[in-house]
């Protein structure tokens, strides 16, 4: 693993996660009350003994850069690092990244450094645990040029993925993006008995979906990028490598979720709070790392909390009811509030007495949730100011609504953007 370099792709503008990506890049979006999406791939790398990691991004990267600088500092003897490679003008390139492959192409000089045999390409917006040492071992054993991680899915789910066809040796011999018809599915169907023989229970799943996790021999990756002008890994580089290289599949059968939309982000967070979460945040062997904060324990004043995650530094008022929700760092929740099926990202800082006095003089609520407020089926970004008696809920059951400074609805979920101000008794129009 000392000779493997990891590249975490930060993605584009993150429009499907808007407004959570209004002021931050996708990998910097908060997760589970105290983490960020970028912590998942980096933690997987660290647990796998892989400590040379670049994160490629170009949109709203300031908060991501700050988080990585604070969270990931290796000792001087390991040679480990986590560094941002943001789009920049150089003598060789003067454009924004034109896609995932182009982003890597513009940074080839980092890949061509000494003592690198393999390059692991990861996404910055996926939720999963994987031991990359096993993937590297399978890559060596099969003498592959490229190895791709694949998740068995059923026919219904296959329409949302790129699906691979493999031979009896596990070599990828075909690829079809989002097959929908029975004829297309037959072209990429995998015999469930073959899946079972690999030590993965097929359970009716007969399609192998690309997870967007690639392990390249360095020379192979450099050749693919320098001899083509392809811009995208999933749609161009990977299909091209099937035709010219030995591409091997690596089966994965754990929890995996692509956090690409408001709906998937919302559901993945609430799943973390379930009694038996499909992706437990606690692990004795593969912990999730993040920026260490020096916060006091959360104070709970006679509240009722069920099936929820509560981060550090919170203050929960008397009579509050919190159910099936995620409550982030430094949340200040007033008395008799009701919060159900919601994600509160919390605050980046505590307000001083002078700040609170200034808010009172200006007639605006402080950062936090005012007394007797009801929040149902919503996402509240950081540093929101919610007054007393506010109701945040999609009572009209609309799927999407126009954006306002206070809130919008996406995928049926109310989203309150970062630093929004909701006065006393506010209601969603």
C-alpha positions as semicolon CSV with decimal commas, in nm:
position;residue;x (nm);y (nm);z (nm)
1;X;0,000;0,000;0,000
2;X;0,305;0,230;0,035
3;X;0,331;0,231;-0,344
4;X;-0,036;0,314;-0,407
5;X;-0,153;0,671;-0,465
6;X;-0,519;0,759;-0,402
7;X;-0,705;1,023;-0,603
8;X;-1,040;1,132;-0,459
9;X;-1,254;1,305;-0,720
10;X;-1,445;1,598;-0,575
11;X;-1,703;1,612;-0,852
12;X;-1,854;1,908;-1,033
13;X;-2,087;2,182;-0,916
14;X;-2,307;1,940;-0,721
15;X;-2,626;2,084;-0,865
16;X;-2,838;1,787;-0,754
17;X;-2,728;1,853;-0,393
18;X;-2,804;2,224;-0,415
19;X;-2,847;2,428;-0,190
20;X;-2,617;2,219;0,032
21;X;-2,345;2,287;-0,227
22;X;-2,417;2,660;-0,257
23;X;-2,119;2,752;-0,040
24;X;-1,918;2,427;-0,035
25;X;-1,802;2,148;-0,263
26;X;-1,977;1,810;-0,255
27;X;-1,708;1,634;-0,049
28;X;-1,739;1,907;0,217
29;X;-2,113;1,848;0,277
30;X;-2,171;1,751;0,645
31;X;-2,270;1,392;0,722
32;X;-2,402;1,217;1,033
33;X;-2,392;1,519;1,260
34;X;-2,013;1,558;1,288
35;X;-1,844;1,428;0,973
36;X;-1,813;1,538;0,611
37;X;-1,853;1,324;0,300
38;X;-1,479;1,345;0,228
39;X;-1,408;1,169;0,559
40;X;-1,546;0,841;0,417
41;X;-1,298;0,775;0,133
42;X;-1,008;0,917;0,334
43;X;-1,093;0,696;0,634
44;X;-1,115;0,392;0,406
45;X;-0,769;0,476;0,273
46;X;-0,617;0,522;0,619
47;X;-0,769;0,197;0,750
48;X;-0,624;0,021;0,445
49;X;-0,273;0,154;0,512
50;X;-0,289;0,400;0,222
51;X;-0,165;0,740;0,329
52;X;-0,080;0,928;0,010
53;X;-0,403;1,095;-0,093
54;X;-0,490;1,379;-0,329
55;X;-0,837;1,534;-0,342
56;X;-0,924;1,689;-0,679
57;X;-1,178;1,971;-0,674
58;X;-1,252;2,305;-0,837
59;X;-1,580;2,439;-0,694
60;X;-1,614;2,609;-0,353
61;X;-1,309;2,430;-0,215
62;X;-1,221;2,669;0,071
63;X;-1,415;2,489;0,347
64;X;-1,297;2,152;0,218
65;X;-0,936;2,268;0,223
66;X;-0,979;2,401;0,578
67;X;-1,133;2,073;0,698
68;X;-0,857;1,859;0,546
69;X;-0,584;2,084;0,685
70;X;-0,729;2,054;1,036
71;X;-0,819;1,685;1,027
72;X;-0,542;1,498;0,844
73;X;-0,186;1,555;0,960
74;X;0,046;1,255;0,942
75;X;0,376;1,225;1,125
76;X;0,690;1,325;0,937
77;X;0,823;0,968;0,926
78;X;0,532;0,803;0,743
79;X;0,547;1,022;0,433
80;X;0,169;1,039;0,441
81;X;-0,039;1,335;0,327
82;X;-0,387;1,444;0,225
83;X;-0,368;1,739;-0,013
84;X;-0,608;1,936;-0,231
85;X;-0,541;1,963;-0,604
86;X;-0,770;2,247;-0,711
87;X;-0,807;2,351;-1,074
88;X;-0,544;2,612;-1,156
89;X;-0,377;2,774;-1,453
90;X;-0,038;2,625;-1,541
91;X;0,192;2,631;-1,842
92;X;0,028;2,306;-1,955
93;X;-0,338;2,386;-1,885
94;X;-0,544;2,702;-1,844
95;X;-0,898;2,560;-1,831
96;X;-1,129;2,429;-1,562
97;X;-1,141;2,054;-1,525
98;X;-1,361;1,928;-1,808
99;X;-1,450;1,604;-1,630
100;X;-1,312;1,343;-1,393
101;X;-1,054;1,206;-1,639
102;X;-0,946;1,554;-1,744
103;X;-0,897;1,647;-1,379
104;X;-0,652;1,359;-1,339
105;X;-0,486;1,436;-1,674
106;X;-0,413;1,792;-1,563
107;X;-0,234;1,652;-1,256
108;X;-0,031;1,373;-1,418
109;X;0,293;1,510;-1,277
110;X;0,181;1,405;-0,930
111;X;0,101;1,053;-1,051
112;X;0,441;1,025;-1,219
113;X;0,634;1,082;-0,899
114;X;0,878;0,805;-0,791
115;X;0,769;0,497;-0,594
116;X;0,413;0,477;-0,730
117;X;0,303;0,149;-0,887
118;X;-0,076;0,181;-0,866
119;X;-0,334;0,460;-0,863
120;X;-0,665;0,419;-0,680
121;X;-0,940;0,647;-0,812
122;X;-1,227;0,715;-0,570
123;X;-1,537;0,931;-0,552
124;X;-1,577;1,195;-0,283
125;X;-1,952;1,151;-0,234
126;X;-2,007;0,783;-0,151
127;X;-2,086;0,614;0,180
128;X;-1,926;0,270;0,232
129;X;-1,648;0,078;0,406
130;X;-1,390;-0,108;0,199
131;X;-1,050;-0,261;0,269
132;X;-0,850;-0,158;-0,036
133;X;-0,577;-0,409;0,056
134;X;-0,810;-0,687;-0,055
135;X;-0,879;-0,508;-0,381
136;X;-0,505;-0,467;-0,443
137;X;-0,446;-0,834;-0,364
138;X;-0,715;-0,939;-0,613
139;X;-0,563;-0,702;-0,869
140;X;-0,220;-0,868;-0,830
141;X;-0,359;-1,222;-0,833
142;X;-0,544;-1,165;-1,161
143;X;-0,251;-0,979;-1,322
144;X;-0,495;-0,708;-1,424
145;X;-0,417;-0,370;-1,574
146;X;-0,732;-0,222;-1,420
147;X;-0,958;-0,350;-1,143
148;X;-1,303;-0,206;-1,083
149;X;-1,521;-0,254;-0,775
150;X;-1,869;-0,388;-0,853
151;X;-2,184;-0,424;-0,647
152;X;-2,438;-0,697;-0,734
153;X;-2,782;-0,542;-0,794
154;X;-3,117;-0,672;-0,916
155;X;-3,274;-0,590;-1,252
156;X;-3,484;-0,306;-1,117
157;X;-3,186;-0,126;-0,965
158;X;-2,968;-0,187;-1,273
159;X;-3,139;0,095;-1,463
160;X;-2,959;0,348;-1,243
161;X;-2,604;0,217;-1,291
162;X;-2,340;0,130;-1,542
163;X;-2,359;-0,251;-1,566
164;X;-2,068;-0,482;-1,654
165;X;-2,055;-0,817;-1,829
166;X;-1,777;-1,052;-1,717
167;X;-1,638;-1,385;-1,835
168;X;-1,583;-1,693;-1,615
169;X;-1,247;-1,559;-1,499
170;X;-1,397;-1,231;-1,380
171;X;-1,258;-1,025;-1,666
172;X;-1,483;-0,741;-1,778
173;X;-1,579;-0,796;-2,142
174;X;-1,873;-0,558;-2,179
175;X;-2,028;-0,248;-2,030
176;X;-2,367;-0,081;-2,073
177;X;-2,473;0,246;-1,914
178;X;-2,813;0,228;-1,735
179;X;-2,978;-0,060;-1,923
180;X;-3,356;-0,038;-1,916
181;X;-3,504;-0,290;-2,160
182;X;-3,506;-0,669;-2,116
183;X;-3,290;-0,701;-2,427
184;X;-3,028;-0,467;-2,282
185;X;-3,033;-0,645;-1,946
186;X;-2,977;-0,982;-2,116
187;X;-2,659;-0,843;-2,274
188;X;-2,502;-0,769;-1,936
189;X;-2,664;-1,031;-1,714
190;X;-2,429;-1,230;-1,492
191;X;-2,504;-1,589;-1,397
192;X;-2,601;-1,582;-1,025
193;X;-2,415;-1,911;-0,980
194;X;-2,093;-1,736;-1,084
195;X;-2,154;-1,462;-0,828
196;X;-2,211;-1,726;-0,559
197;X;-1,882;-1,897;-0,650
198;X;-1,697;-1,573;-0,578
199;X;-1,810;-1,592;-0,215
200;X;-2,089;-1,335;-0,256
201;X;-2,450;-1,444;-0,214
202;X;-2,636;-1,342;-0,530
203;X;-2,984;-1,336;-0,367
204;X;-3,155;-1,270;-0,697
205;X;-2,902;-1,007;-0,801
206;X;-2,771;-1,082;-1,149
207;X;-2,623;-0,749;-1,258
208;X;-2,283;-0,610;-1,159
209;X;-2,299;-0,234;-1,109
210;X;-1,993;-0,013;-1,132
211;X;-1,918;0,161;-0,801
212;X;-1,689;0,417;-0,961
213;X;-1,388;0,279;-0,770
214;X;-1,093;0,198;-0,999
215;X;-0,745;0,058;-0,933
216;X;-0,500;0,121;-1,221
217;X;-0,147;0,016;-1,286
218;X;0,020;0,354;-1,308
219;X;0,156;0,296;-1,658
220;X;-0,188;0,190;-1,781
221;X;-0,354;0,503;-1,641
222;X;-0,088;0,734;-1,785
223;X;-0,124;0,571;-2,128
224;X;-0,504;0,598;-2,122
225;X;-0,488;0,967;-2,033
226;X;-0,205;1,075;-2,262
227;X;-0,316;0,884;-2,571
228;X;-0,680;1,000;-2,560
229;X;-0,864;1,323;-2,492
230;X;-1,147;1,157;-2,298
231;X;-1,296;1,366;-2,020
232;X;-1,491;1,117;-1,806
233;X;-1,380;0,798;-1,629
234;X;-1,712;0,617;-1,612
235;X;-1,841;0,697;-1,961
236;X;-1,517;0,706;-2,163
237;X;-1,195;0,593;-1,994
238;X;-1,339;0,276;-1,841
239;X;-1,519;0,154;-2,158
240;X;-1,202;0,227;-2,360
241;X;-0,987;0,029;-2,116
242;X;-1,213;-0,275;-2,158
243;X;-1,125;-0,281;-2,528
244;X;-0,749;-0,239;-2,486
245;X;-0,654;-0,358;-2,136
246;X;-0,717;-0,646;-1,901
247;X;-0,993;-0,517;-1,672
248;X;-1,087;-0,731;-1,375
249;X;-1,394;-0,706;-1,154
250;X;-1,372;-0,697;-0,773
251;X;-1,700;-0,789;-0,603
252;X;-1,814;-0,590;-0,302
253;X;-2,117;-0,692;-0,096
254;X;-2,135;-0,436;0,183
255;X;-2,337;-0,118;0,225
256;X;-2,276;0,138;-0,048
257;X;-2,466;0,456;-0,124
258;X;-2,396;0,727;-0,380
259;X;-2,482;1,058;-0,210
260;X;-2,570;1,244;-0,529
261;X;-2,913;1,394;-0,462
262;X;-3,100;1,565;-0,179
263;X;-3,319;1,255;-0,143
264;X;-3,025;1,012;-0,118
265;X;-2,842;1,244;0,123
266;X;-3,152;1,275;0,343
267;X;-3,223;0,901;0,352
268;X;-2,860;0,802;0,411
269;X;-2,837;1,033;0,713
270;X;-3,161;0,906;0,867
271;X;-3,045;0,548;0,808
272;X;-2,743;0,624;1,027
273;X;-2,982;0,686;1,317
274;X;-3,170;0,355;1,278
275;X;-3,157;0,097;1,561
276;X;-2,952;-0,133;1,337
277;X;-2,801;0,106;1,083
278;X;-2,691;-0,047;0,750
279;X;-2,376;0,162;0,784
280;X;-2,276;0,180;1,153
281;X;-2,057;0,478;1,235
282;X;-1,890;0,281;1,516
283;X;-1,625;0,027;1,416
284;X;-1,337;-0,122;1,612
285;X;-1,128;-0,187;1,300
286;X;-1,238;0,075;1,044
287;X;-1,331;0,398;1,225
288;X;-1,447;0,712;1,049
289;X;-1,193;0,989;1,105
290;X;-1,267;1,360;1,105
291;X;-1,159;1,696;1,243
292;X;-1,118;1,670;1,621
293;X;-1,315;1,942;1,799
294;X;-1,287;2,038;2,165
295;X;-1,655;2,064;2,255
296;X;-1,840;2,009;2,579
297;X;-2,082;1,716;2,614
298;X;-2,433;1,785;2,497
299;X;-2,681;1,899;2,764
300;X;-3,032;1,754;2,755
301;X;-3,291;1,924;2,973
302;X;-3,583;1,687;3,015
303;X;-3,620;1,614;2,643
304;X;-3,748;1,297;2,478
305;X;-3,505;1,162;2,218
306;X;-3,573;0,847;2,016
307;X;-3,379;0,681;1,735
308;X;-3,158;0,982;1,672
309;X;-2,794;1,090;1,654
310;X;-2,687;1,376;1,879
311;X;-2,347;1,538;1,821
312;X;-2,125;1,720;2,072
313;X;-2,180;2,065;2,214
314;X;-2,561;2,077;2,188
315;X;-2,814;2,225;2,431
316;X;-3,161;2,067;2,418
317;X;-3,435;2,254;2,603
318;X;-3,706;2,127;2,838
319;X;-3,991;1,934;2,679
320;X;-3,826;1,898;2,339
321;X;-3,915;1,589;2,135
322;X;-3,661;1,457;1,883
323;X;-3,742;1,146;1,680
324;X;-3,565;0,976;1,390
325;X;-3,335;1,271;1,335
326;X;-2,970;1,377;1,316
327;X;-2,869;1,673;1,533
328;X;-2,534;1,826;1,445
329;X;-2,263;2,007;1,638
330;X;-2,348;2,299;1,869
331;X;-2,724;2,279;1,805
332;X;-2,921;2,509;2,036
333;X;-3,280;2,379;2,055
334;X;-3,539;2,570;2,257
335;X;-3,802;2,431;2,492
336;X;-4,103;2,233;2,367
337;X;-3,966;2,195;2,014
338;X;-4,065;1,896;1,802
339;X;-3,816;1,759;1,550
340;X;-3,903;1,451;1,344
341;X;-3,745;1,285;1,043
342;X;-3,506;1,577;1,003
343;X;-3,137;1,666;0,974
344;X;-3,005;1,964;1,168
345;X;-2,644;2,038;1,074
346;X;-2,584;2,262;1,372
347;X;-2,347;2,558;1,390
348;X;-1,983;2,639;1,317
349;X;-1,943;2,847;1,632
350;X;-2,106;2,961;1,956
351;X;-2,237;3,314;1,979
352;X;-2,090;3,546;2,241
353;X;-2,309;3,745;2,483
354;X;-2,242;4,053;2,271
355;X;-2,358;3,865;1,959
356;X;-2,679;3,762;2,133
357;X;-2,742;4,116;2,253
358;X;-2,691;4,247;1,900
359;X;-2,941;3,991;1,765
360;X;-3,196;4,098;2,026
361;X;-3,147;4,464;1,939
362;X;-3,183;4,388;1,568
363;X;-3,499;4,186;1,627
364;X;-3,363;3,867;1,472
365;X;-3,344;3,522;1,633
366;X;-3,007;3,388;1,748
367;X;-2,841;3,091;1,580
368;X;-3,042;2,780;1,673
369;X;-3,404;2,668;1,701
370;X;-3,652;2,885;1,890
371;X;-3,899;2,749;2,146
372;X;-4,215;2,566;2,034
373;X;-4,088;2,524;1,678
374;X;-4,189;2,217;1,475
375;X;-3,953;2,068;1,215
376;X;-4,066;1,764;1,012
377;X;-3,908;1,605;0,703
378;X;-3,649;1,880;0,664
379;X;-3,278;1,954;0,629
380;X;-3,144;2,263;0,806
381;X;-2,797;2,367;0,696
382;X;-2,547;2,526;0,933
383;X;-2,583;2,851;1,124
384;X;-2,958;2,888;1,064
385;X;-3,157;3,129;1,280
386;X;-3,503;2,990;1,349
387;X;-3,743;3,194;1,562
388;X;-4,014;3,088;1,806
389;X;-4,326;2,905;1,694
390;X;-4,190;2,832;1,345
391;X;-4,324;2,539;1,143
392;X;-4,087;2,383;0,888
393;X;-4,276;2,109;0,705
394;X;-4,396;2,022;0,356
395;X;-4,765;2,041;0,447
396;X;-4,871;2,093;0,084
397;X;-4,682;1,777;-0,021
398;X;-4,511;1,942;-0,318
399;X;-4,218;1,767;-0,486
400;X;-4,020;2,081;-0,567
401;X;-4,066;2,453;-0,504
402;X;-3,893;2,775;-0,612
403;X;-3,595;2,887;-0,406
404;X;-3,637;3,162;-0,149
405;X;-3,381;3,297;0,101
406;X;-3,560;3,100;0,375
407;X;-3,626;2,758;0,221
408;X;-3,706;2,544;-0,080
409;X;-3,841;2,194;-0,140
410;X;-3,637;1,932;-0,327
411;X;-3,754;1,574;-0,374
412;X;-4,036;1,649;-0,128
413;X;-3,787;1,750;0,143
414;X;-3,776;2,100;0,288
415;X;-3,423;2,243;0,276
416;X;-3,330;2,553;0,476
417;X;-3,006;2,694;0,331
418;X;-2,699;2,788;0,528
419;X;-2,734;3,100;0,747
420;X;-3,102;3,144;0,663
421;X;-3,315;3,357;0,897
422;X;-3,671;3,241;0,976
423;X;-3,859;3,493;1,194
424;X;-4,104;3,402;1,467
425;X;-4,411;3,206;1,349
426;X;-4,270;3,160;0,996
427;X;-4,445;2,909;0,767
428;X;-4,348;2,757;0,432
429;X;-4,545;2,936;0,158
